[in-house]
Amino acid sequence: MTVFSKAVRKYEKLCRQKDIPEETVMAYLVELSQQERCDLYLHYEEEMPEELEKKFDAGMARILNDEPMDHVVGYSWFYGYKMIVNEDVLIPRPETEELCAHILSRMDRIFPDQDVIETVDVGTGSGAIAITIAKEEPRVHMRATDISEAALVTARKNAELNEADVSFTAGDMLKPLIEDGVKLDVLISNPPYIPAHEKMEKSVVDFEPHVALFGGEDGLKFYREIFEDCRKVLKERSFMAFEMGWDQRERMSALVHEILPEAQFEILKDINGKDRMLFVYFNCADAVKQ
């Protein structure tokens, strides 16, 4: 058997050689230790239990083969909620947690006295955004759509796991909402926004669904579709919230001006100072600027 600290150092070295963040080793071992009910930090200089060592070695072999750690453990943590992840859904990113926080604050400011906030998450994937908003804001009546039936299987499992009330519908972008005559206060989407030609890390390209990654030649294909149809499903006083690529500010601004000239919008930076969130307002921007 191997001492915890020695095993960590060995795999940190191997990760450095493969250009994998070495903090992945401790993150993975912490998750495994919790699963095995072993207090890692109390036993760090002691030998690993045999069964835990086997799982750790097997999992690190997969990680060193560029498989995402979240796929190895089978779940990801998002906004404090446990989300099942697999090859059918995109692993939720920390930047998307920031998007959720901004959405919640704007709901409070724009709809302070409204009993029900009709909301949808378009292209929900794992359901992380829809579930988080539904759990954090009790007034929300949450719908979620995705073109991938396989993704919706996982999203429904996540809603059940987190006891979240979300209505899931299969369909292409806004089409099922238009067909059902839905009228929304808030439309949320984290659509595929990576240009088709852009090079991606092997761990992303090989293990995450391409349908959730690539947004046409310029990365704006799905924003364009939503902008063109959004007034069919939005109320007069409403807003939309999107995640976007850090280098898309100019193109995104031009697209909003072109398709939605009557709207007001703002692009927000994430914690790293990058342009990552777009908010589009219809007759409610005044509430945000108070």
TIMARGU-739669 format. One line per field, with one value per residue: x, y, z of N, C-alpha, C in turn; residue number from 0; residue in one letter. Coordinates in Angstrom, 1 decimal. Example, Ala and Ser with C-alpha at 12.3 -4.5 7.8 and 13.67 -1.06 7.14 Angstrom:
BEGIN
n_east = (13.2;12.8) .
n_north = (-5.7;-2.2) .
n_up = (7.8;7.1) .
ca_east = (12.3;13.7) .
ca_north = (-4.5;-1.1) .
ca_up = (7.8;7.1) .
c_east = (13.2;12.9) .
c_north = (-3.3;0.0) .
c_up = (7.8;7.9) .
k = (0;1) .
r = (A;S) .
***
This chain:
BEGIN
n_east = (0.8;0.3;1.4;-0.7;0.3;2.5;1.4;-0.1;2.0;3.3;1.3;0.8;3.2;3.1;0.8;1.8;3.6;1.9;0.6;-1.7;-3.7;-2.2;-3.5;-5.7;-5.3;-5.5;-8.1;-9.5;-8.8;-9.9;-12.7;-13.0;-12.2;-14.3;-16.4;-15.6;-15.8;-13.5;-11.3;-9.3;-7.4;-6.7;-5.3;-3.2;-0.4;-0.4;-0.9;-2.8;-6.1;-6.6;-8.7;-9.5;-7.1;-6.9;-9.1;-8.3;-6.0;-7.0;-8.8;-7.1;-5.6;-7.4;-7.8;-5.3;-5.3;-6.6;-9.4;-12.1;-12.1;-14.6;-16.2;-15.0;-15.6;-18.3;-20.0;-20.6;-20.0;-22.1;-22.9;-23.3;-24.9;-25.2;-24.5;-25.2;-23.0;-22.0;-21.1;-23.1;-23.8;-22.7;-20.1;-20.8;-19.5;-17.5;-17.9;-20.5;-21.9;-21.6;-23.2;-25.7;-25.9;-26.1;-28.5;-30.3;-30.1;-31.1;-33.7;-34.8;-34.6;-36.0;-38.5;-39.8;-42.2;-43.7;-45.6;-45.2;-42.6;-42.2;-40.1;-37.5;-35.0;-33.0;-31.7;-30.7;-29.0;-27.2;-29.0;-28.2;-28.3;-31.1;-32.1;-30.7;-31.6;-34.3;-34.2;-33.1;-34.7;-37.8;-40.1;-40.0;-41.3;-40.2;-39.2;-37.5;-35.5;-34.2;-32.5;-31.4;-32.4;-31.0;-29.5;-31.6;-32.5;-30.4;-30.7;-33.2;-32.8;-31.0;-32.7;-34.4;-32.6;-31.9;-34.3;-35.8;-38.2;-38.8;-39.9;-39.3;-38.7;-38.4;-36.8;-36.1;-34.3;-36.2;-38.6;-40.4;-41.5;-42.7;-44.7;-46.2;-47.3;-46.2;-45.5;-43.0;-41.2;-38.5;-35.8;-33.3;-30.1;-27.4;-25.9;-24.3;-21.2;-18.7;-16.7;-16.7;-14.2;-12.4;-9.7;-9.7;-9.2;-8.0;-9.4;-11.8;-12.8;-12.8;-14.4;-16.7;-20.0;-20.3;-22.5;-23.1;-21.1;-20.2;-20.9;-21.6;-20.0;-19.1;-19.6;-22.0;-24.4;-26.6;-27.4;-28.2;-30.5;-32.1;-32.4;-33.9;-36.4;-37.2;-39.1;-41.5;-42.0;-41.6;-42.7;-43.9;-42.5;-39.5;-36.6;-33.5;-30.9;-27.6;-24.7;-21.5;-18.8;-15.5;-14.3;-16.2;-17.5;-17.7;-18.8;-21.2;-22.5;-23.0;-24.7;-27.0;-27.8;-28.5;-30.6;-32.3;-33.0;-34.6;-34.1;-32.4;-29.1;-26.5;-23.1;-21.4;-18.6;-16.7;-15.3;-12.7;-12.3;-13.1;-15.2;-18.2;-20.9;-24.1;-26.8;-30.1;-32.5;-36.0;-38.0;-37.3;-34.8;-34.4;-34.9;-32.7;-30.6;-31.0) .
n_north = (-1.2;2.4;5.5;8.3;10.9;10.4;9.1;11.3;13.1;11.6;11.5;14.1;14.9;13.4;14.5;17.1;16.6;15.9;18.2;18.7;20.2;20.2;20.3;18.9;16.3;16.3;17.3;15.2;13.1;14.0;13.9;11.1;10.2;11.3;9.8;7.3;7.7;8.5;10.4;12.4;14.4;14.0;11.6;11.9;11.4;8.7;5.2;4.5;3.0;-0.2;-0.6;2.0;2.9;1.4;2.4;5.0;4.8;3.7;5.7;7.9;7.0;7.2;10.0;10.9;10.1;12.1;12.2;14.0;14.9;15.1;13.3;11.0;10.7;11.0;13.0;16.6;19.6;22.3;25.5;24.7;22.5;19.0;17.7;15.2;14.2;13.3;11.8;12.9;15.4;18.8;19.6;21.6;24.9;27.1;29.8;29.9;29.7;32.2;33.6;32.6;33.8;36.5;36.5;35.9;38.1;40.1;39.2;39.8;42.6;43.4;42.1;42.6;42.3;40.4;37.5;35.0;34.1;33.6;31.4;30.2;27.9;27.6;25.0;23.3;21.2;19.6;20.5;22.2;25.1;25.6;24.1;25.2;27.9;27.5;26.3;28.3;30.5;30.7;31.7;31.2;29.7;27.2;26.2;24.0;23.4;21.2;20.0;17.6;14.4;12.6;14.2;15.4;13.2;13.0;15.5;15.4;13.5;14.9;17.0;15.5;14.4;16.7;17.6;19.5;21.5;21.4;21.7;19.8;19.8;18.4;19.7;22.0;24.8;27.7;26.6;24.6;26.2;28.3;26.9;26.0;28.4;29.9;32.5;34.5;35.8;35.7;34.7;32.3;31.3;29.2;28.8;26.8;28.3;28.3;28.9;27.0;26.4;26.6;25.6;23.1;21.9;18.5;17.0;18.1;18.0;15.3;14.1;15.6;16.6;17.5;18.9;20.6;22.4;23.8;26.6;27.2;28.9;31.5;31.3;32.4;31.4;30.3;32.3;34.1;32.8;32.7;35.5;36.3;35.0;35.6;37.5;36.4;34.8;36.2;38.4;41.8;43.3;42.1;40.0;38.7;36.4;35.4;33.2;33.9;33.9;34.9;36.7;37.8;40.3;42.6;41.5;40.4;42.6;44.0;42.3;42.3;45.0;44.9;42.9;43.3;46.1;47.7;46.9;47.2;46.6;44.8;43.9;41.8;41.3;38.4;36.9;36.9;39.1;38.9;39.3;37.8;37.5;38.2;40.4;41.1;43.6;44.2;46.9;47.1;47.8;50.1;49.3;47.7;49.5;51.0) .
n_up = (0.0;-0.4;0.9;1.4;0.8;-0.7;-2.9;-4.0;-4.7;-6.7;-8.7;-9.2;-10.4;-12.7;-13.9;-14.4;-16.4;-18.4;-18.9;-17.5;-15.0;-11.9;-9.5;-9.9;-9.0;-6.1;-5.9;-7.0;-5.3;-2.9;-3.5;-3.8;-1.3;0.3;-0.7;0.3;2.9;4.3;6.2;4.7;5.3;7.9;7.7;6.0;6.0;6.3;5.3;2.4;2.4;1.0;-1.0;-1.6;-2.7;-5.1;-6.5;-6.8;-8.3;-10.7;-11.5;-11.8;-13.9;-16.0;-16.0;-16.7;-19.2;-20.4;-19.8;-18.4;-15.0;-13.7;-15.2;-14.5;-11.7;-12.0;-11.5;-11.0;-9.1;-8.7;-8.0;-5.4;-5.7;-6.5;-9.6;-11.9;-14.5;-17.8;-21.0;-22.5;-21.8;-21.3;-19.1;-16.3;-16.0;-13.8;-14.5;-15.3;-13.0;-12.0;-13.9;-13.1;-10.6;-11.2;-12.7;-10.7;-9.0;-10.7;-11.2;-8.7;-8.6;-10.9;-10.8;-8.2;-6.7;-8.0;-8.1;-9.5;-11.6;-14.8;-16.5;-18.7;-19.6;-22.2;-24.2;-22.2;-21.4;-18.9;-17.1;-15.1;-14.9;-15.0;-12.8;-10.6;-10.6;-10.2;-7.7;-6.1;-6.3;-5.3;-6.5;-9.1;-12.1;-13.8;-17.0;-19.2;-22.1;-24.6;-27.5;-27.5;-26.7;-25.1;-23.4;-21.9;-20.5;-18.5;-17.4;-16.2;-14.3;-12.7;-11.8;-10.2;-8.4;-7.0;-6.1;-7.6;-9.1;-12.3;-15.6;-18.3;-21.9;-25.1;-27.9;-30.7;-29.9;-29.6;-30.6;-29.4;-27.4;-28.7;-30.1;-28.0;-27.1;-25.1;-22.7;-21.5;-18.6;-18.2;-20.2;-20.5;-21.6;-22.3;-24.8;-27.4;-28.3;-29.5;-32.2;-35.2;-36.3;-34.3;-32.2;-29.7;-26.3;-25.9;-23.9;-23.9;-26.6;-27.1;-25.1;-24.5;-25.5;-28.9;-29.9;-27.9;-27.9;-30.3;-32.2;-35.0;-37.8;-36.9;-34.2;-33.3;-34.1;-32.7;-30.9;-32.8;-33.8;-31.5;-30.9;-33.2;-32.8;-30.2;-29.4;-29.8;-27.7;-25.4;-22.7;-22.6;-20.7;-19.8;-19.7;-21.1;-20.6;-21.1;-21.5;-22.9;-25.4;-24.4;-26.2;-27.8;-27.6;-29.4;-31.7;-30.7;-29.6;-32.0;-33.2;-31.5;-31.8;-34.5;-34.7;-32.6;-32.1;-30.5;-27.9;-24.8;-23.6;-21.8;-21.3;-19.2;-17.1;-16.0;-13.0;-13.6;-15.1;-17.8;-20.7;-20.4;-20.0;-21.3;-21.0;-22.0;-22.2;-22.1;-21.8;-19.1;-18.2;-16.6;-14.0;-13.4;-13.3;-11.1) .
ca_east = (0.0;1.0;1.1;-1.5;1.1;3.4;0.6;-0.4;3.2;3.5;0.4;1.0;4.3;2.6;-0.1;2.6;4.2;0.8;-0.1;-3.0;-3.5;-1.8;-4.5;-6.7;-5.0;-6.1;-9.5;-10.1;-8.7;-10.9;-14.0;-13.0;-12.2;-15.6;-17.2;-15.2;-15.9;-12.2;-10.9;-8.0;-6.4;-6.2;-4.5;-2.4;0.9;-0.6;-1.2;-4.2;-6.8;-6.4;-9.8;-9.4;-5.9;-7.3;-10.0;-7.5;-5.1;-7.8;-9.3;-6.0;-5.2;-8.4;-7.6;-4.0;-5.7;-7.4;-10.8;-12.4;-12.3;-16.0;-16.7;-14.5;-16.4;-19.7;-20.8;-19.9;-20.7;-22.5;-23.7;-23.6;-25.7;-24.6;-25.1;-24.7;-22.5;-21.6;-20.8;-24.3;-24.0;-21.5;-19.7;-21.0;-18.3;-17.6;-18.4;-21.9;-22.4;-21.7;-24.4;-26.9;-26.0;-26.6;-29.9;-31.1;-30.2;-31.9;-35.1;-35.2;-34.8;-37.0;-39.8;-39.8;-43.5;-44.3;-45.7;-44.6;-41.7;-42.1;-38.7;-37.0;-33.5;-33.0;-30.5;-30.4;-27.9;-27.3;-30.1;-27.6;-28.8;-32.6;-32.2;-30.2;-32.5;-35.6;-34.0;-32.7;-35.8;-39.1;-41.2;-39.8;-41.9;-39.1;-39.2;-36.1;-35.6;-33.0;-32.7;-30.9;-33.2;-30.1;-29.2;-32.8;-32.5;-29.5;-31.2;-34.3;-32.1;-30.4;-33.8;-34.9;-31.6;-31.9;-35.7;-36.1;-39.4;-38.5;-40.6;-38.4;-39.3;-37.4;-37.1;-35.0;-34.3;-37.5;-39.7;-41.5;-42.1;-43.6;-45.8;-47.1;-47.8;-45.6;-45.1;-41.9;-40.5;-37.0;-35.3;-31.9;-29.5;-25.9;-25.8;-22.9;-20.7;-17.4;-16.6;-16.5;-12.8;-11.5;-9.1;-10.1;-8.4;-8.4;-10.3;-13.2;-13.2;-13.0;-15.3;-17.9;-20.9;-20.0;-23.7;-23.2;-19.9;-19.9;-22.0;-21.4;-18.7;-18.7;-20.0;-23.2;-25.5;-27.7;-27.8;-29.0;-31.8;-32.9;-32.8;-34.9;-37.7;-37.5;-40.3;-42.7;-42.3;-41.3;-43.7;-43.5;-41.4;-38.8;-35.1;-32.8;-29.5;-26.8;-23.3;-21.0;-17.4;-14.9;-13.8;-17.3;-18.2;-18.0;-19.8;-22.4;-23.1;-23.5;-25.9;-28.1;-28.2;-29.0;-31.8;-33.2;-32.6;-35.4;-33.7;-31.2;-28.3;-25.2;-22.2;-20.8;-17.3;-16.6;-14.4;-11.4;-12.2;-13.4;-16.6;-18.7;-22.4;-24.9;-28.2;-30.8;-33.7;-37.2;-38.8;-37.0;-33.4;-34.4;-34.9;-31.4;-29.7;-31.3) .
ca_north = (0.0;3.6;6.6;9.3;12.0;9.9;8.9;12.6;13.7;10.9;11.8;15.5;14.9;12.8;15.5;18.2;16.1;15.8;19.5;18.6;21.0;19.2;20.4;17.8;15.1;16.5;17.4;13.8;12.3;14.5;13.3;9.7;10.0;11.5;8.6;6.2;8.1;8.5;11.8;12.5;15.3;13.4;10.4;12.2;10.7;7.3;4.4;4.5;1.8;-0.9;-0.4;3.4;3.0;0.8;3.3;6.2;4.5;3.5;7.0;8.7;6.5;7.8;11.4;11.1;9.9;13.3;12.2;15.0;14.3;15.0;12.1;9.8;10.6;10.8;14.2;17.9;20.5;23.6;26.4;23.9;21.4;17.9;17.4;14.1;14.5;12.2;12.2;13.5;16.8;19.6;19.8;23.0;25.7;28.1;31.1;29.8;30.0;33.7;33.9;32.3;34.8;37.8;36.3;35.9;39.5;40.9;38.9;40.5;44.0;43.7;41.6;42.5;42.0;39.4;36.2;34.0;34.5;32.5;31.4;29.1;27.7;27.0;24.3;23.1;20.2;18.8;21.1;22.9;26.5;25.6;23.6;26.2;29.1;27.0;26.1;29.5;31.5;30.0;32.3;30.8;28.6;26.9;25.3;23.8;22.7;20.8;19.2;16.2;13.6;12.0;15.3;15.5;12.1;13.4;16.7;15.0;12.8;15.9;17.6;14.5;14.3;18.0;17.9;20.7;21.5;21.9;21.0;19.6;19.6;18.2;20.6;22.8;26.2;28.2;26.1;24.1;27.3;29.0;26.0;26.0;29.7;30.3;33.9;34.4;36.9;35.5;33.6;32.1;30.3;29.1;28.0;26.5;29.5;28.2;28.9;25.7;26.2;26.9;24.4;22.9;20.9;17.1;16.5;18.7;17.5;13.8;13.6;16.4;16.6;18.6;19.7;21.6;23.2;24.6;27.5;27.7;29.5;32.6;31.0;33.2;30.8;30.0;33.6;34.7;32.2;33.1;36.9;36.4;34.5;35.8;38.4;35.5;34.1;37.1;39.4;43.2;43.6;40.9;40.1;37.5;36.2;34.5;33.1;34.1;33.8;36.1;37.5;38.1;41.5;43.5;40.8;40.2;44.0;44.3;41.4;42.8;46.2;44.5;42.2;43.8;47.5;48.3;46.4;47.7;45.4;45.1;42.7;41.7;40.6;37.4;37.2;37.0;40.3;38.6;39.5;36.4;37.4;39.2;40.6;41.9;44.0;44.8;47.7;46.9;48.2;51.1;48.6;47.2;50.6;51.8) .
ca_up = (0.0;-0.6;1.7;0.7;0.4;-1.8;-4.1;-4.5;-5.3;-7.9;-9.8;-9.5;-11.4;-14.0;-14.5;-15.0;-17.7;-19.4;-19.0;-16.8;-13.8;-10.9;-8.4;-10.2;-8.2;-4.8;-6.1;-7.2;-4.1;-1.9;-3.8;-3.5;0.2;0.8;-1.0;1.1;4.3;4.9;6.4;4.0;5.9;9.2;7.4;4.8;6.0;6.5;4.1;1.9;2.4;-0.3;-1.9;-2.1;-3.6;-6.4;-7.2;-7.1;-9.4;-11.9;-11.9;-12.3;-15.3;-16.9;-16.0;-17.4;-20.6;-20.7;-19.5;-17.4;-13.6;-13.4;-15.8;-13.7;-10.5;-12.4;-11.1;-10.8;-8.1;-9.3;-7.1;-4.2;-6.0;-7.1;-10.9;-12.7;-15.8;-18.6;-22.3;-23.2;-21.4;-21.0;-17.7;-16.0;-15.6;-12.8;-15.1;-15.4;-11.6;-12.0;-14.7;-12.2;-9.5;-11.8;-13.1;-9.5;-8.5;-11.6;-10.9;-7.5;-8.9;-11.9;-10.5;-6.7;-6.2;-8.8;-7.4;-10.4;-12.7;-15.9;-16.9;-19.4;-19.9;-23.6;-24.4;-20.8;-21.1;-17.6;-16.3;-14.0;-14.7;-14.6;-11.4;-9.7;-10.5;-9.6;-6.3;-5.4;-6.4;-5.2;-7.3;-10.5;-12.7;-14.7;-18.1;-19.8;-23.4;-25.3;-28.7;-27.2;-25.7;-24.1;-22.4;-21.1;-19.5;-17.4;-16.7;-15.4;-13.1;-11.8;-11.1;-9.2;-7.3;-6.2;-5.7;-8.2;-10.0;-13.6;-16.7;-19.5;-23.2;-26.2;-29.1;-31.2;-29.5;-29.1;-31.3;-28.5;-26.6;-29.6;-30.4;-26.8;-26.8;-23.8;-22.5;-20.5;-18.0;-18.3;-21.1;-20.2;-22.5;-22.4;-26.1;-28.0;-28.8;-30.0;-33.7;-35.7;-36.7;-33.2;-31.6;-28.3;-25.6;-26.2;-22.9;-24.2;-27.9;-27.0;-24.1;-24.3;-26.7;-29.8;-30.1;-26.9;-27.9;-31.5;-32.6;-36.4;-38.3;-36.1;-32.9;-32.9;-34.8;-31.8;-30.4;-33.9;-33.8;-30.3;-31.1;-34.2;-32.4;-28.8;-29.1;-29.9;-26.4;-24.2;-22.4;-22.9;-19.7;-19.7;-20.0;-21.5;-20.0;-21.9;-21.4;-24.3;-25.5;-23.8;-27.2;-28.7;-27.3;-30.5;-32.6;-30.0;-29.6;-33.3;-33.4;-30.7;-32.5;-35.8;-34.7;-31.5;-31.9;-29.5;-26.6;-24.1;-23.2;-21.1;-21.3;-17.9;-17.0;-15.0;-11.9;-14.2;-15.9;-19.2;-21.1;-20.4;-19.8;-22.0;-20.6;-22.9;-21.5;-22.8;-20.9;-17.6;-17.9;-15.6;-12.7;-13.2;-13.1;-9.9) .
c_east = (0.9;0.5;0.3;-0.6;2.0;2.6;0.2;0.8;3.5;2.6;0.5;2.2;3.9;1.6;0.7;3.2;3.2;0.1;-1.5;-2.8;-3.3;-2.8;-5.7;-6.5;-5.7;-7.6;-10.2;-10.0;-9.6;-12.3;-14.0;-13.0;-13.5;-16.5;-16.9;-15.3;-14.6;-11.7;-9.4;-7.0;-5.9;-5.2;-3.5;-1.0;0.8;-0.9;-2.6;-4.8;-6.7;-7.4;-9.7;-8.2;-6.2;-8.1;-9.2;-6.7;-5.9;-8.3;-8.3;-5.5;-6.1;-8.1;-6.3;-4.2;-6.6;-8.9;-11.0;-12.6;-13.8;-16.7;-16.2;-15.3;-17.9;-20.6;-19.9;-20.7;-20.9;-23.4;-24.1;-24.5;-24.9;-25.3;-24.4;-24.2;-21.9;-21.3;-21.9;-24.5;-22.7;-21.3;-19.9;-19.7;-18.6;-18.2;-19.9;-22.6;-22.5;-22.9;-25.6;-27.0;-26.5;-28.0;-30.7;-31.2;-31.1;-33.4;-35.6;-35.5;-35.8;-38.4;-40.0;-41.1;-44.3;-44.4;-45.1;-43.8;-41.5;-40.8;-38.4;-35.5;-33.5;-31.6;-29.9;-29.3;-28.1;-28.5;-29.5;-28.2;-30.3;-32.8;-31.8;-31.1;-33.8;-35.4;-33.8;-33.8;-37.2;-40.2;-41.1;-40.6;-41.0;-39.4;-37.7;-36.3;-34.2;-33.3;-32.3;-31.7;-32.2;-29.7;-30.4;-32.9;-31.6;-30.1;-32.4;-33.8;-31.6;-31.5;-34.3;-33.9;-31.6;-33.3;-36.1;-37.3;-39.2;-39.3;-39.7;-39.1;-38.2;-37.8;-36.0;-35.2;-35.6;-38.8;-40.8;-42.2;-43.1;-44.9;-46.8;-47.7;-47.4;-45.3;-44.2;-41.6;-39.0;-36.7;-33.8;-31.4;-28.0;-25.7;-24.4;-22.4;-19.3;-17.4;-16.2;-15.0;-11.9;-11.0;-9.4;-9.2;-9.0;-9.5;-11.7;-13.7;-13.6;-14.1;-16.6;-18.7;-20.6;-21.3;-23.8;-22.0;-19.9;-21.1;-21.9;-20.1;-18.2;-19.0;-21.3;-24.4;-26.8;-28.3;-28.7;-30.4;-32.7;-33.4;-33.9;-36.3;-38.1;-38.8;-41.6;-43.0;-42.1;-42.5;-43.1;-42.3;-40.7;-37.3;-34.6;-31.4;-28.8;-25.3;-22.7;-19.4;-16.7;-14.4;-14.9;-18.0;-18.6;-19.0;-21.1;-23.2;-23.7;-24.7;-27.1;-28.7;-28.9;-30.4;-32.8;-32.8;-33.4;-35.0;-32.6;-30.4;-27.1;-24.4;-21.4;-19.5;-17.4;-15.6;-13.0;-11.2;-12.5;-14.9;-17.2;-20.2;-23.1;-26.3;-28.9;-32.2;-34.8;-38.0;-38.6;-35.6;-33.3;-34.3;-33.5;-30.4;-30.0;-30.2) .
c_north = (1.3;4.7;7.7;10.3;11.6;9.7;10.3;13.2;13.0;11.3;13.3;15.7;14.5;13.8;16.7;17.8;16.1;17.2;19.5;19.3;20.0;19.2;19.4;16.6;15.2;16.6;16.0;13.0;12.7;13.9;11.9;9.4;10.3;10.3;7.4;6.5;8.1;10.0;11.9;13.3;14.8;12.2;10.7;11.6;9.3;6.5;4.5;3.1;1.1;-0.6;1.0;3.6;2.5;1.8;4.5;5.9;4.4;4.8;7.9;8.3;7.1;9.3;11.7;10.8;11.0;13.3;13.2;14.3;14.2;13.8;10.9;9.6;10.5;12.0;15.4;18.7;21.8;24.4;25.7;22.7;20.3;17.6;16.2;14.6;13.3;12.7;12.8;14.9;17.5;19.7;21.3;23.7;26.7;29.4;31.1;30.0;31.5;34.2;33.7;33.4;36.1;37.7;36.5;37.4;40.3;40.5;39.6;42.0;44.3;43.3;41.5;42.0;41.0;38.1;35.0;34.6;33.4;32.6;30.1;29.1;26.9;26.3;23.9;22.2;19.4;19.3;22.0;24.3;26.4;25.1;24.6;27.4;28.7;26.8;27.4;30.6;30.8;30.5;31.8;29.6;28.2;25.8;25.1;23.0;22.3;19.9;17.8;15.5;12.9;13.0;15.4;14.4;12.4;14.5;16.3;14.3;13.8;16.7;16.8;14.5;15.6;18.4;19.3;20.5;22.2;21.0;21.0;19.2;19.4;19.1;21.4;24.3;26.6;27.6;25.5;25.1;28.1;28.2;25.9;27.3;30.3;31.8;34.0;35.8;36.9;34.4;33.5;31.1;30.4;28.2;27.7;27.8;29.5;28.1;27.5;25.4;26.3;25.6;24.3;21.8;19.5;16.6;17.0;18.0;16.0;13.3;14.4;16.5;17.8;19.5;20.8;22.6;24.2;25.3;28.1;28.3;30.6;32.4;31.7;32.6;30.8;31.3;34.2;34.1;32.6;34.6;37.1;36.0;34.9;36.5;37.6;34.9;35.0;38.1;40.8;43.6;42.3;41.1;38.7;37.5;35.1;34.4;33.3;33.9;35.0;37.1;37.9;39.4;42.3;42.8;40.7;41.6;44.3;43.5;41.8;44.0;45.9;43.9;42.7;45.2;48.2;47.9;47.2;46.4;45.8;43.8;42.8;40.9;39.5;37.8;37.4;38.2;40.1;38.8;38.2;36.3;38.5;39.2;41.6;42.3;44.6;45.5;47.5;47.3;49.2;50.5;48.1;48.3;51.4;51.7) .
c_up = (0.0;0.4;0.9;0.1;-0.8;-3.1;-4.8;-5.3;-6.7;-9.0;-10.1;-10.6;-12.7;-14.7;-15.1;-16.3;-18.8;-19.6;-18.5;-15.4;-12.6;-9.7;-8.7;-9.3;-6.8;-4.9;-6.2;-6.0;-3.0;-2.2;-3.5;-2.0;0.8;0.5;-0.1;2.6;5.0;5.0;5.9;4.8;7.3;8.9;6.3;4.8;6.4;5.2;3.7;2.0;1.0;-1.4;-2.5;-3.0;-5.0;-7.2;-7.6;-8.3;-10.7;-12.4;-12.4;-13.7;-16.3;-17.1;-16.8;-18.9;-21.1;-20.5;-18.3;-16.0;-13.3;-14.0;-15.0;-12.4;-10.8;-12.1;-11.0;-9.8;-8.8;-8.4;-5.8;-4.4;-6.8;-8.5;-11.5;-14.0;-16.5;-20.0;-23.1;-22.8;-21.2;-19.5;-17.3;-15.5;-14.5;-13.3;-15.1;-14.0;-11.5;-12.7;-13.8;-11.2;-10.0;-12.2;-11.8;-9.0;-9.4;-11.5;-9.7;-7.8;-9.9;-11.6;-8.9;-6.1;-7.0;-8.2;-8.2;-11.5;-13.7;-16.6;-17.7;-19.5;-21.2;-23.8;-23.0;-20.5;-19.8;-16.7;-15.2;-13.8;-14.3;-13.2;-10.4;-9.5;-9.9;-8.1;-5.5;-5.4;-6.4;-6.1;-8.8;-10.9;-13.9;-15.7;-18.6;-21.1;-23.8;-26.5;-28.5;-26.2;-24.7;-23.0;-21.4;-20.1;-18.3;-16.7;-15.8;-14.1;-12.1;-11.1;-10.0;-8.0;-6.4;-5.8;-6.3;-9.1;-11.3;-14.7;-17.9;-20.7;-24.2;-27.3;-29.5;-30.8;-29.0;-29.6;-30.4;-27.7;-27.5;-29.9;-29.2;-26.4;-25.5;-23.8;-21.3;-19.9;-18.2;-19.2;-20.8;-21.2;-22.4;-23.7;-26.5;-28.6;-29.3;-31.5;-34.1;-36.0;-35.5;-32.6;-30.2;-27.7;-25.9;-25.2;-23.2;-25.5;-27.8;-26.1;-23.8;-25.6;-27.6;-30.0;-29.1;-26.9;-29.1;-32.0;-34.0;-36.6;-37.4;-34.6;-32.4;-33.5;-33.9;-31.2;-31.5;-33.9;-32.7;-30.5;-32.1;-33.8;-31.0;-28.5;-29.2;-28.6;-25.2;-24.0;-22.7;-22.0;-19.4;-19.9;-20.4;-20.9;-20.7;-21.4;-22.8;-24.2;-25.0;-24.9;-28.2;-28.4;-28.5;-31.4;-32.0;-29.9;-30.9;-33.6;-32.7;-31.4;-33.8;-35.7;-33.7;-31.2;-30.8;-28.1;-26.1;-23.6;-22.5;-21.2;-20.0;-17.9;-15.9;-14.0;-12.4;-15.1;-17.4;-19.5;-21.3;-20.3;-20.6;-21.4;-21.5;-22.2;-22.4;-21.7;-19.4;-17.3;-16.8;-14.2;-12.4;-12.8;-11.9;-8.9) .
k = (0;1;2;3;4;5;6;7;8;9;10;11;12;13;14;15;16;17;18;19;20;21;22;23;24;25;26;27;28;29;30;31;32;33;34;35;36;37;38;39;40;41;42;43;44;45;46;47;48;49;50;51;52;53;54;55;56;57;58;59;60;61;62;63;64;65;66;67;68;69;70;71;72;73;74;75;76;77;78;79;80;81;82;83;84;85;86;87;88;89;90;91;92;93;94;95;96;97;98;99;100;101;102;103;104;105;106;107;108;109;110;111;112;113;114;115;116;117;118;119;120;121;122;123;124;125;126;127;128;129;130;131;132;133;134;135;136;137;138;139;140;141;142;143;144;145;146;147;148;149;150;151;152;153;154;155;156;157;158;159;160;161;162;163;164;165;166;167;168;169;170;171;172;173;174;175;176;177;178;179;180;181;182;183;184;185;186;187;188;189;190;191;192;193;194;195;196;197;198;199;200;201;202;203;204;205;206;207;208;209;210;211;212;213;214;215;216;217;218;219;220;221;222;223;224;225;226;227;228;229;230;231;232;233;234;235;236;237;238;239;240;241;242;243;244;245;246;247;248;249;250;251;252;253;254;255;256;257;258;259;260;261;262;263;264;265;266;267;268;269;270;271;272;273;274;275;276;277;278;279;280;281;282;283;284;285;286;287;288;289) .
r = (M;T;V;F;S;K;A;V;R;K;Y;E;K;L;C;R;Q;K;D;I;P;E;E;T;V;M;A;Y;L;V;E;L;S;Q;Q;E;R;C;D;L;Y;L;H;Y;E;E;E;M;P;E;E;L;E;K;K;F;D;A;G;M;A;R;I;L;N;D;E;P;M;D;H;V;V;G;Y;S;W;F;Y;G;Y;K;M;I;V;N;E;D;V;L;I;P;R;P;E;T;E;E;L;C;A;H;I;L;S;R;M;D;R;I;F;P;D;Q;D;V;I;E;T;V;D;V;G;T;G;S;G;A;I;A;I;T;I;A;K;E;E;P;R;V;H;M;R;A;T;D;I;S;E;A;A;L;V;T;A;R;K;N;A;E;L;N;E;A;D;V;S;F;T;A;G;D;M;L;K;P;L;I;E;D;G;V;K;L;D;V;L;I;S;N;P;P;Y;I;P;A;H;E;K;M;E;K;S;V;V;D;F;E;P;H;V;A;L;F;G;G;E;D;G;L;K;F;Y;R;E;I;F;E;D;C;R;K;V;L;K;E;R;S;F;M;A;F;E;M;G;W;D;Q;R;E;R;M;S;A;L;V;H;E;I;L;P;E;A;Q;F;E;I;L;K;D;I;N;G;K;D;R;M;L;F;V;Y;F;N;C;A;D;A;V;K;Q) .
***
